Amino acid sequence: MSKKMPIGVVYSTDPDFQYRYEETEEAETLEPARQDLRVMRDSKRRAGKTVTLITGFVGKEADLEQLGKTLKTRCGIGGTAKNGEIVLQGDVRDKVCEILTKEGYRFKRAGG
């Protein structure tokens, strides 16, 4: 979900005033074979906890969340999906790569 920001006016005393909002279009979700994902291990800014990070997803936020839910369910772990990234708890790169391959996604494994 993207936050809507009002255009121009910050405050008005007119009781009938209606804010105008920027309409941001979400990019169409590319098919799995056209996605270019990166699967990596990360522990920076996470209090030393290791996570598996999947970046590079192009598409709607709902589709990103659906892919994140699929990965979390099949790996049996927790995580989150937002801002074009999927963060999974622990180092499960092997399992994630296996699942992405079965789903038809194109990806590169990075980070040790």
C-alpha positions in Angstrom: 0.0 0.0 0.0 1.3 3.4 -0.9 0.6 6.4 1.2 -1.5 9.1 -0.5 0.0 12.5 -0.2 -2.2 15.7 -0.6 -1.2 18.0 -3.5 -0.7 21.7 -2.8 -2.8 22.8 0.1 -1.8 21.8 3.6 -4.6 23.4 5.5 -7.9 25.1 4.6 -10.6 26.9 6.7 -13.2 26.2 4.0 -15.6 23.5 5.5 -16.4 22.2 2.0 -12.8 21.8 1.0 -11.7 18.5 -0.5 -8.1 17.5 -0.7 -6.7 16.4 -4.0 -4.3 13.4 -3.8 -1.6 12.2 -6.1 -2.6 9.0 -7.8 0.4 6.7 -8.0 0.1 3.7 -10.3 1.6 0.4 -9.3 3.7 -1.3 -11.9 2.1 -4.3 -13.6 3.4 -7.5 -12.2 5.8 -9.2 -14.5 5.4 -12.9 -15.2 7.8 -15.1 -13.1 10.1 -15.8 -16.0 10.7 -12.1 -16.6 11.4 -11.2 -12.9 15.0 -10.7 -12.0 15.2 -11.5 -8.3 18.2 -11.5 -6.0 18.4 -13.9 -3.1 20.9 -13.1 -0.4 21.8 -13.5 3.3 21.8 -10.3 5.3 22.5 -9.4 9.0 23.2 -5.6 8.8 20.9 -3.3 10.7 19.2 -6.4 12.2 20.9 -6.7 15.6 23.1 -9.5 14.3 20.1 -11.7 13.3 20.5 -13.4 10.0 17.8 -13.1 7.4 17.3 -14.2 3.8 16.5 -11.1 1.6 14.8 -11.4 -1.8 14.9 -8.1 -3.7 14.2 -6.9 -7.3 10.5 -7.9 -7.4 8.6 -5.8 -10.0 4.9 -5.6 -9.6 1.9 -4.9 -7.4 2.3 -4.9 -3.6 -0.4 -7.6 -3.3 1.5 -9.9 -5.6 4.7 -9.3 -3.6 2.8 -10.2 -0.4 1.4 -13.3 -2.0 4.9 -14.5 -3.0 6.2 -13.7 0.5 3.3 -15.7 2.0 4.1 -18.7 -0.3 7.8 -18.6 0.7 7.1 -18.2 4.4 4.6 -21.1 4.3 6.7 -23.5 2.4 9.8 -22.7 4.5 7.9 -22.8 7.7 9.3 -19.5 9.0 8.3 -15.9 9.7 9.1 -12.9 7.6 7.6 -9.8 5.9 7.1 -8.5 2.4 7.0 -4.8 1.7 8.7 -2.1 -0.3 9.7 -4.5 -3.1 11.6 -6.8 -0.6 10.8 -10.1 1.0 12.6 -10.7 4.3 12.6 -14.2 5.7 13.9 -15.2 9.2 17.1 -17.2 9.1 19.4 -18.4 6.3 17.1 -20.4 4.1 18.6 -19.4 0.7 18.8 -23.0 -0.5 15.1 -23.7 0.2 14.1 -20.3 -1.3 16.1 -21.0 -4.5 14.4 -24.4 -4.8 10.9 -22.9 -4.4 11.6 -20.0 -6.8 12.9 -22.5 -9.4 9.7 -24.6 -9.1 7.6 -21.5 -9.4 9.4 -20.5 -12.6 11.1 -17.3 -11.2 14.4 -16.1 -12.6 16.8 -15.2 -9.8 20.5 -14.9 -8.9 21.9 -16.0 -5.6 24.2 -13.5 -4.0 26.1 -13.1 -0.7 28.3 -16.0 0.3 
